[in-house]
Amino acid sequence: MIIGIVAEYNPFHNGHKLQIDYAKNVLKADAVVVAMSGSFTQRGEIACFDKYTRAHAALISGADIVFEIPTIFSTASAREFAAASVQLLANTGIVDTILFGAESDDINLFKEAANKLVEFEKSGELDNEISASIALGDSYATARSKALEKHIPSELISNPNNILGLEYCRYIAENKLPLNIAIIKRQGNGYNELALTGEISSASAIRAHLKETELVVAVPEETKAIYEKFKPVCSDDISSILHYKLITEKEYEKYLDCSFDLADRIKNNLKDYISFSQFCDLLKTKNIAYSRISRVLCHILLNITQDDFEEAKASGYINYLRMLGFSKKGAEYLGAVKENGISPLLTSPTDEIDSHDIFAADIYRTILTEKTGMTFPNEFNRKFDLVNI
């Protein structure tokens, strides 16, 4: 059994280690393959550590191969993030089971709900109900949630982990992918909880306390040195470079997820811009959530347009498998990926790599240099390391 995990590891913590251990010790997986976001995350924020550091943390904690989710999809909505991630794991040609963490570990509940959701969408009923709610003043997210509540168990759409899990199952069912489902029940504090709660704490809480000594109880022993060695990055570190992009850009509405109304709000409030997080707070409304604004600003910064997204989606989401690292055990499966994989395996940047992935890495490198006064290798001269465990 080869288990695939979708992750951001922002940063890698004890909950993530627990999931990998569950895959290997309980499910008896022969190997664990991870689809991980790169320099920017699904929240529309810059990652706290660079993608190679986060991949290394996962590998020394039991993962075997880590692939990068393309930037266009790693910063997209939950639905598209889930679709691209599952497709990436399927395209390896070796993953046969998807493991995810959720508040509910009822596999049949997720599968039944996913099948209902597929039927609901194919009939056009979902779009009709969403349109009706939007006409009454609801945001798209609120309208979709209300429509789903009529057909899907409420516990599956009331929590980010369950929502992502349902999206994984929906995409598998809709595309009839030969992937099994496994679930580990989530432990510890809530997804957005900012208080450290001991050995199992949320990534949000850990990011909020990265500079504090009490953090060490929430991360695996093997990764402590990583957090001590590297300087963390936070969302407001992109404030200056984003501000420059916003004042030199005029057509915000061409970027992914940016409506004309939101584009107008950006233009009208730009004079009051102070920082990334402050501007997100300033722009949010009853119908436009902070998370959507964060993603839109990220798309503007990274030059991800609606056309770019549609083109990437139409081409099947995943055109290559960009490897970020592998263990000694993972090396045993690389031949099978090359032979059976639907997408080509890439261990270094080539002309096949999407320009947004290269640009996102360059932005990250720029931010690190600004914070540390040091230079860092770019995507083309970074040496590829094998984690020999």
C-alpha positions as semicolon CSV with decimal commas, in nm:
position;residue;x (nm);y (nm);z (nm)
1;M;0,000;0,000;0,000
2;I;0,130;0,343;-0,099
3;I;-0,044;0,622;0,092
4;G;-0,076;0,976;-0,038
5;I;-0,117;1,275;0,192
6;V;-0,212;1,631;0,094
7;A;-0,037;1,884;0,318
8;E;0,104;2,229;0,365
9;Y;0,328;2,154;0,666
10;N;0,319;2,521;0,754
11;P;0,504;2,425;0,965
12;F;0,542;2,050;1,020
13;H;0,426;1,958;1,372
14;N;0,335;1,666;1,598
15;G;-0,010;1,628;1,442
16;H;0,152;1,575;1,104
17;K;0,398;1,324;1,253
18;L;0,104;1,141;1,409
19;Q;-0,060;1,112;1,066
20;I;0,252;0,970;0,901
21;D;0,303;0,728;1,191
22;Y;-0,061;0,620;1,155
23;A;-0,004;0,552;0,786
24;K;0,300;0,337;0,850
25;N;0,224;0,171;1,183
26;V;-0,153;0,126;1,169
27;L;-0,233;0,112;0,798
28;K;0,100;-0,063;0,728
29;A;0,187;0,160;0,433
30;D;0,495;0,061;0,237
31;A;0,562;0,427;0,164
32;V;0,410;0,772;0,220
33;V;0,395;1,019;-0,069
34;V;0,312;1,383;0,007
35;A;0,161;1,654;-0,217
36;M;0,271;1,976;-0,046
37;S;0,213;2,344;-0,120
38;G;0,523;2,539;-0,212
39;S;0,619;2,898;-0,133
40;F;0,261;3,018;-0,079
41;T;-0,033;2,843;0,083
42;Q;-0,404;2,788;0,035
43;R;-0,480;3,072;0,278
44;G;-0,313;3,306;0,030
45;E;-0,016;3,365;0,258
46;I;0,357;3,317;0,225
47;A;0,474;2,996;0,396
48;C;0,653;3,029;0,730
49;F;0,954;2,829;0,604
50;D;1,068;2,767;0,247
51;K;0,934;2,459;0,068
52;Y;1,262;2,266;0,080
53;T;1,294;2,316;0,455
54;R;0,934;2,206;0,511
55;A;0,984;1,903;0,285
56;H;1,300;1,813;0,477
57;A;1,107;1,830;0,807
58;A;0,849;1,587;0,666
59;L;1,112;1,348;0,530
60;I;1,309;1,321;0,855
61;S;0,976;1,251;1,027
62;G;0,876;0,958;0,809
63;A;0,753;1,082;0,469
64;D;0,922;0,915;0,171
65;I;0,864;1,144;-0,128
66;V;0,743;1,506;-0,131
67;F;0,603;1,669;-0,444
68;E;0,514;2,036;-0,488
69;I;0,155;2,136;-0,564
70;P;0,172;2,394;-0,847
71;T;0,142;2,751;-0,716
72;I;-0,169;2,824;-0,923
73;F;-0,355;2,557;-0,727
74;S;-0,178;2,573;-0,390
75;T;-0,319;2,926;-0,354
76;A;-0,664;2,847;-0,495
77;S;-0,998;2,780;-0,326
78;A;-1,040;2,466;-0,115
79;R;-1,218;2,294;-0,402
80;E;-0,943;2,352;-0,659
81;F;-0,663;2,299;-0,407
82;A;-0,813;1,959;-0,325
83;A;-0,870;1,866;-0,690
84;A;-0,514;1,947;-0,798
85;S;-0,362;1,776;-0,495
86;V;-0,555;1,452;-0,546
87;Q;-0,478;1,457;-0,918
88;L;-0,108;1,500;-0,839
89;L;-0,109;1,194;-0,613
90;A;-0,303;0,995;-0,872
91;N;-0,056;1,099;-1,142
92;T;0,235;0,942;-0,954
93;G;0,105;0,607;-1,072
94;I;0,195;0,446;-0,738
95;V;-0,038;0,600;-0,477
96;D;-0,342;0,380;-0,413
97;T;-0,485;0,536;-0,093
98;I;-0,549;0,893;0,018
99;L;-0,519;0,956;0,393
100;F;-0,654;1,274;0,547
101;G;-0,734;1,408;0,892
102;A;-1,088;1,514;0,979
103;E;-1,322;1,567;1,273
104;S;-1,525;1,269;1,151
105;D;-1,356;0,941;1,062
106;D;-1,668;0,782;0,909
107;I;-1,542;0,685;0,563
108;N;-1,885;0,577;0,439
109;L;-2,032;0,912;0,544
110;F;-1,772;1,096;0,336
111;K;-1,819;0,867;0,034
112;E;-2,200;0,891;0,042
113;A;-2,186;1,268;0,080
114;A;-1,935;1,295;-0,204
115;N;-2,159;1,094;-0,438
116;K;-2,459;1,310;-0,348
117;L;-2,252;1,621;-0,412
118;V;-2,148;1,496;-0,756
119;E;-2,512;1,425;-0,849
120;F;-2,622;1,758;-0,703
121;E;-2,370;1,946;-0,916
122;K;-2,437;1,752;-1,239
123;S;-2,809;1,826;-1,215
124;G;-2,744;2,200;-1,204
125;E;-2,943;2,226;-0,881
126;L;-2,640;2,343;-0,684
127;D;-2,569;2,633;-0,920
128;N;-2,935;2,736;-0,917
129;E;-2,952;2,745;-0,538
130;I;-2,622;2,931;-0,512
131;S;-2,738;3,191;-0,766
132;A;-3,063;3,240;-0,573
133;S;-2,876;3,302;-0,247
134;I;-2,629;3,541;-0,409
135;A;-2,924;3,737;-0,550
136;L;-3,042;3,781;-0,190
137;G;-2,707;3,928;-0,086
138;D;-2,505;3,625;0,029
139;S;-2,140;3,580;-0,062
140;Y;-2,052;3,286;-0,286
141;A;-1,906;3,092;0,009
142;T;-2,216;3,151;0,222
143;A;-2,450;3,070;-0,066
144;R;-2,267;2,745;-0,143
145;S;-2,269;2,647;0,224
146;K;-2,644;2,705;0,251
147;A;-2,708;2,500;-0,061
148;L;-2,492;2,213;0,061
149;E;-2,661;2,206;0,402
150;K;-2,981;2,088;0,233
151;H;-2,813;1,775;0,097
152;I;-2,490;1,709;0,293
153;P;-2,460;1,625;0,666
154;S;-2,387;1,949;0,849
155;E;-2,083;1,807;1,032
156;L;-1,905;1,763;0,698
157;I;-1,934;2,127;0,593
158;S;-1,883;2,304;0,924
159;N;-1,508;2,249;0,963
160;P;-1,215;2,320;0,727
161;N;-1,069;1,970;0,764
162;N;-1,399;1,799;0,690
163;I;-1,462;2,035;0,398
164;L;-1,123;1,949;0,244
165;G;-1,181;1,580;0,308
166;L;-1,518;1,599;0,135
167;E;-1,357;1,777;-0,160
168;Y;-1,094;1,501;-0,190
169;C;-1,371;1,240;-0,193
170;R;-1,584;1,441;-0,437
171;Y;-1,301;1,471;-0,687
172;I;-1,218;1,101;-0,661
173;A;-1,584;1,005;-0,713
174;E;-1,645;1,251;-0,995
175;N;-1,340;1,137;-1,190
176;K;-1,365;0,770;-1,092
177;L;-1,005;0,763;-0,976
178;P;-0,871;0,426;-0,852
179;L;-0,796;0,563;-0,504
180;N;-0,906;0,431;-0,167
181;I;-0,987;0,655;0,129
182;A;-0,844;0,640;0,483
183;I;-0,913;0,889;0,762
184;I;-0,740;0,967;1,089
185;K;-0,953;1,153;1,341
186;R;-0,811;1,497;1,411
187;Q;-0,674;1,560;1,761
188;G;-0,582;1,875;1,950
189;N;-0,712;2,227;1,910
190;G;-0,916;2,372;1,625
191;Y;-0,787;2,454;1,278
192;N;-0,779;2,829;1,348
193;E;-0,706;2,812;1,722
194;L;-0,412;3,039;1,810
195;A;-0,336;2,903;2,158
196;L;-0,074;2,632;2,202
197;T;-0,238;2,332;2,367
198;G;0,053;2,105;2,436
199;E;0,195;1,833;2,217
200;I;-0,084;1,853;1,958
201;S;-0,143;2,215;1,851
202;S;-0,269;2,365;1,527
203;A;-0,036;2,503;1,260
204;S;-0,203;2,844;1,315
205;A;-0,106;2,835;1,682
206;I;0,249;2,727;1,605
207;R;0,295;3,003;1,346
208;A;0,177;3,256;1,605
209;H;0,439;3,132;1,854
210;L;0,734;3,042;1,631
211;K;0,977;3,259;1,828
212;E;0,876;3,127;2,169
213;T;1,057;2,852;2,359
214;E;0,730;2,683;2,460
215;L;0,681;2,591;2,093
216;V;0,914;2,291;2,122
217;V;0,645;2,079;2,288
218;A;0,431;2,100;1,973
219;V;0,689;1,985;1,718
220;P;0,876;1,656;1,669
221;E;1,221;1,629;1,826
222;E;1,376;1,582;1,482
223;T;1,245;1,916;1,351
224;K;1,343;2,141;1,642
225;A;1,681;2,215;1,487
226;I;1,509;2,334;1,170
227;Y;1,306;2,596;1,353
228;E;1,617;2,709;1,539
229;K;1,834;2,727;1,227
230;F;1,601;2,911;0,989
231;K;1,434;3,248;1,030
232;P;1,054;3,220;0,993
233;V;0,861;3,435;0,746
234;C;0,519;3,583;0,821
235;S;0,238;3,717;0,603
236;D;0,327;4,082;0,660
237;D;0,678;4,028;0,525
238;I;0,533;4,064;0,175
239;S;0,370;4,401;0,261
240;S;0,615;4,626;0,077
241;I;0,648;4,419;-0,238
242;L;0,269;4,373;-0,255
243;H;0,212;4,747;-0,206
244;Y;0,444;4,820;-0,497
245;K;0,255;4,572;-0,716
246;L;-0,081;4,724;-0,623
247;I;0,021;5,082;-0,700
248;T;0,169;4,982;-1,035
249;E;-0,128;4,764;-1,137
250;K;-0,459;4,891;-1,273
251;E;-0,662;4,588;-1,383
252;Y;-0,706;4,390;-1,062
253;E;-1,017;4,216;-1,193
254;K;-0,813;4,004;-1,436
255;Y;-0,654;3,814;-1,147
256;L;-0,789;3,485;-1,013
257;D;-1,094;3,520;-0,784
258;C;-1,097;3,901;-0,804
259;S;-1,448;4,029;-0,882
260;F;-1,514;4,377;-1,016
261;D;-1,654;4,476;-0,674
262;L;-1,340;4,363;-0,495
263;A;-1,121;4,530;-0,757
264;D;-1,304;4,858;-0,687
265;R;-1,255;4,813;-0,312
266;I;-0,882;4,767;-0,365
267;K;-0,861;5,081;-0,578
268;N;-1,071;5,289;-0,340
269;N;-0,883;5,183;-0,026
270;L;-0,528;5,167;-0,160
271;K;-0,451;5,512;-0,015
272;D;-0,493;5,360;0,333
273;Y;-0,264;5,059;0,275
274;I;-0,025;4,989;0,563
275;S;0,045;4,617;0,555
276;F;-0,079;4,292;0,404
277;S;-0,285;4,184;0,706
278;Q;-0,413;4,536;0,775
279;F;-0,526;4,572;0,413
280;C;-0,705;4,235;0,423
281;D;-0,891;4,352;0,734
282;L;-0,971;4,682;0,567
283;L;-1,113;4,518;0,255
284;K;-1,319;4,243;0,414
285;T;-1,696;4,280;0,427
286;K;-1,994;4,070;0,528
287;N;-1,985;3,905;0,186
288;I;-1,609;3,900;0,120
289;A;-1,413;3,692;0,370
290;Y;-1,057;3,767;0,484
291;S;-0,934;3,437;0,336
292;R;-1,066;3,521;-0,010
293;I;-0,910;3,866;0,000
294;S;-0,581;3,715;0,113
295;R;-0,584;3,475;-0,182
296;V;-0,674;3,749;-0,429
297;L;-0,389;3,972;-0,309
298;C;-0,158;3,671;-0,335
299;H;-0,275;3,612;-0,693
300;I;-0,209;3,975;-0,781
301;L;0,139;3,957;-0,631
302;L;0,220;3,633;-0,815
303;N;0,061;3,738;-1,148
304;I;-0,192;3,453;-1,142
305;T;-0,477;3,555;-1,371
306;Q;-0,814;3,393;-1,425
307;D;-0,698;3,294;-1,774
308;D;-0,384;3,130;-1,631
309;F;-0,599;2,928;-1,393
310;E;-0,850;2,817;-1,657
311;E;-0,570;2,708;-1,889
312;A;-0,395;2,508;-1,615
313;K;-0,721;2,345;-1,508
314;A;-0,817;2,258;-1,866
315;S;-0,483;2,085;-1,914
316;G;-0,565;1,842;-1,633
317;Y;-0,429;2,030;-1,329
318;I;-0,094;1,848;-1,316
319;N;0,150;1,853;-1,608
320;Y;0,458;1,742;-1,416
321;L;0,563;1,600;-1,079
322;R;0,805;1,847;-0,919
323;M;0,995;1,658;-0,652
324;L;1,115;1,853;-0,347
325;G;1,287;1,564;-0,170
326;F;1,289;1,193;-0,100
327;S;1,417;0,950;0,161
328;K;1,627;0,639;0,108
329;K;1,305;0,437;0,113
330;G;1,142;0,681;-0,130
331;A;1,429;0,633;-0,373
332;E;1,314;0,273;-0,419
333;Y;0,988;0,396;-0,574
334;L;1,121;0,663;-0,809
335;G;1,165;0,412;-1,089
336;A;0,799;0,310;-1,056
337;V;0,693;0,676;-1,069
338;K;0,896;0,728;-1,387
339;E;0,751;0,415;-1,543
340;N;0,390;0,435;-1,427
341;G;0,336;0,805;-1,361
342;I;0,090;0,994;-1,578
343;S;0,301;1,311;-1,552
344;P;0,680;1,336;-1,604
345;L;0,898;1,331;-1,292
346;L;1,114;1,643;-1,250
347;T;1,392;1,674;-0,995
348;S;1,506;2,019;-1,108
349;P;1,351;2,314;-1,295
350;T;1,318;2,281;-1,672
351;D;1,118;2,458;-1,939
352;E;0,823;2,242;-1,832
353;I;0,798;2,414;-1,492
354;D;0,521;2,671;-1,473
355;S;0,661;3,025;-1,455
356;H;0,443;3,099;-1,151
357;D;0,630;2,835;-0,950
358;I;0,965;2,992;-1,038
359;F;0,838;3,344;-0,968
360;A;0,687;3,243;-0,631
361;A;1,022;3,091;-0,530
362;D;1,202;3,410;-0,638
363;I;0,964;3,623;-0,431
364;Y;1,028;3,395;-0,131
365;R;1,403;3,420;-0,180
366;T;1,378;3,800;-0,199
367;I;1,187;3,813;0,130
368;L;1,442;3,586;0,300
369;T;1,731;3,804;0,181
370;E;1,553;4,115;0,309
371;K;1,499;3,954;0,651
372;T;1,843;3,802;0,695
373;G;2,083;4,007;0,485
374;M;2,198;3,682;0,325
375;T;2,172;3,548;-0,029
376;F;2,003;3,219;-0,116
377;P;2,025;2,989;-0,420
378;N;1,754;3,024;-0,682
379;E;1,552;2,736;-0,827
380;F;1,810;2,669;-1,097
381;N;2,124;2,641;-0,883
382;R;1,985;2,492;-0,564
383;K;2,137;2,151;-0,499
384;F;1,897;1,859;-0,460
385;D;1,942;1,671;-0,133
386;L;1,856;1,311;-0,046
387;V;1,737;1,262;0,311
388;N;1,929;0,945;0,392
389;I;1,696;0,773;0,639
